[in-house]
C-alpha cells in the first residue's frame, strides 16, 4: 500500500526572490507600512 497521497500539493512560492513580492502584494495588498488599516481597527473595536 502506498503512503503518499494521490495528488500533488502546489505551493504558491517556488522561487523566493521572484515570487515573494507578488505573493505579498496579492495577500497583503502592498507594503504593510503604507497600508491604511483604519477600517479594520474600527471593525475590531465594534465587534471585539
N, C-alpha and C positions, 0 to 999 in steps of 0.2 A: 504494500500500500504506500502511495506517495504521501509525503508530509507537507509538500509545498502546495499553496493554493493554485487553482487552475486559471488564475488571472494575474496580470502584472499590475503593480502599483506604479503609476507615473507621478513623479514629483514635479512641482511647478518650477523648482530651481535646479537646473542641471549644471550650468556654468555660473558660479557665484558672481564673478565680476561682470558678466554680461547680463544675467537675469535678475539679480537682486534689485537694481534700481527700478526696473519695470514692475516687479512684484510689489515693492514698497509703494510705488505710485498707485497701483491698482487697488491695494488693500488699505493703505493709509490715506490716500487722497493727496499725496505730495509730501513736502517737508514737514515733519512733525512740529518743528519750531515756528513755522509760519501759519499753521492751521488755526482757524477760528473755531474754538470748541464751546463758545458761549451757549449755543443751543443745547449741547449735551449737558453742560453744567446746570442749565435751567431745568431740563427734564429730570436730571438726577435729584435736584432739590425738591421738585414737585412729587416725584414718585418715592424717593428714598432708597 
